[in-house]
Amino acid sequence: MVGVDALPVIVEVDVSIGLPVFTMVGLPDASVRESRDRVKSAIRNCGYPFPGHRVTVNLAPADVRKAGASYDLPIALGILAASGVIAGRHIDQVVLLGELSLDGSIQPIRGVLPVAVAARREGRAAILLPRANAAEALVVDGLMVLPVESLVEAVDALNHPLTEIPGSAGSGIRRHDGAACAAAPPLDFGDVAGQAMSKRALEVAAAGGHNIMLVGAPGGGKTMMARRLPSVLPPLDFDEALDCTSVHSVAGTLPPGTALMRERPFRAPHHTISEVAMVGGGSNPRPGEISLAHNGVLFLDELPEFERRVLEALRQPLEEGRVTVARATRTASFPARFMLVAAMNPCPCGFRGDTRRVCRCTAPQIERYAGRISGPLRDRLDLVVDVPASASNTRDVPRRDLSDEIRSRVMRARNTQRRRFEAAPSRLNASMEGVALREHCALGGKSARLLDAAIQRFCLSARGCDRVLRVSRTIADLDDSPRIESGHVAEALQYRVDFA
């Protein structure tokens, strides 16, 4: 795996006269070199003879470092083919991958879906893999899938003609309607009593894909509302589900037996997370939290408590929707287009502005606390909303604004954006730039004068002004308005002025 893309590796095996030595070349790392002992034990424990001669295994291309245990099965099958146990001549038409146990059973591996996509793209006939990973490979049409549970089953599959196996090959899983595969979310906005302005802001953020900050005293419901945000987002379509599943498959976080992810991801890392865990990396680069939140929500609770370097690393992915991890031997790129939902207290103690409790923080303490979030990062957040902690007027409040009701309004607004940006790679207002921004967010009359006055009074930057326009366009879409009116700009500004 290079990022979320699969690179084909040719496993060549030669059994020749000489001392019984098992040599492996082709830049294998320690995990691949350890496969020699697993392969030997698996072959013998399955009843096959292991060659008593010199065995040489070459992993090509030789300039790419090989890592992981997925080379166990192809190495073992290559040795058996070179020894005459596998008689079929079509072994080079099949993509092989799997980790071997000492008894010859085959364990599941990571990254099967990207491998299946690459195999189909390169015209391979079939893929032989652990049965536990078969659901991922079946997503790809036109690729025969041969699921096996042991080395013996793998040998039998390769010794017979590649024919259709009922329930395991051929047609795969067709492209599906995203709404049909969406599971009912367990959390609902109807559980949130009061907080009308906060819920409205989250609805606007969901409709346009905007980043949002929730600021308020402890106990106001910031985390509660943030965790319910995925319940109002539209279901994943096929392409989004494919991207999300590929990332989680590479990271090893995909539940066993999962074909495609059904729900938008929601990631909530702890504030002690490292920069590598957040962005991705390592000697063999793997996706981080921002990539695992691709097409979903990244929730950062207690935002000022995160390390400064971790927060600053978010700036580029928030703009580009992708993160590139460069290492000495390779460069890996991961998708990272997510909604950022941040939450913080107004001061270190959390009670600043609370009418019931006294804030004992000094002015320098409050200034240092707010200064932990840099200006450039604050400028990349589209909305900020105050979440009051008062519990008055929330008892016995009837359930309203259920997630299904909010989702219907969000989907209607997103359908409007999809038609607007039909030919664009991104279909959300939050990603509008350049010509599209000038064309679809044109202001006139009272709305233009209102924005000009806000720029002067609150010293909005050019980026901040653009984000006000994008949020205004989303609010207009929620109102089914073809033009941005002054009321839409005014509502967008009330979510922005706290950044000034």
Salt bridges, closest charged atoms under 4 A:
ASP72 OD2 - ARG38 NE 2.67
ASP141 OD2 - ARG174 NH1 3.47
GLU149 OE2 - ARG131 NE 3.28
GLU153 OE1 - ARG131 NH2 3.68
ASP191 OD2 - ARG228 NH2 3.32
ASP191 OD1 - ARG399 NH1 3.08
GLU203 OE2 - ARG409 NE 2.83
ASP237 OD2 - ARG427 NH2 3.11
ASP239 OD1 - ARG175 NH1 3.44
GLU240 OE1 - ARG264 NH2 3.04
GLU275 OE1 - ARG309 NH2 2.84
GLU289 OE1 - ARG267 NE 2.79
GLU305 OE2 - ARG372 NH1 3.34
GLU312 OE2 - ARG308 NE 3.49
GLU312 OE1 - ARG315 NH1 2.39
GLU319 OE2 - ARG380 NE 3.41
GLU319 OE2 - ARG463 NE 3.68
GLU319 OE2 - ARG467 NH2 2.83
ASP354 OD1 - ARG356 NE 3.76
ASP354 OD2 - ARG357 NH2 3.04
ASP379 OD2 - ARG463 NH1 3.36
ASP379 OD1 - ARG496 NH2 2.79
ASP382 OD2 - HIS210 ND1 3.01
ASP382 OD1 - ARG467 NH1 2.67
ASP401 OD1 - ARG409 NH2 3.81
ASP477 OD1 - ARG420 NH2 2.65
ASP477 OD1 - ARG473 NH2 3.15
ASP479 OD2 - HIS488 NE2 3.08
ASP480 OD2 - ARG412 NE 3.42
GLU485 OE2 - ARG483 NH1 3.49
GLU491 OE2 - ARG200 NE 2.80
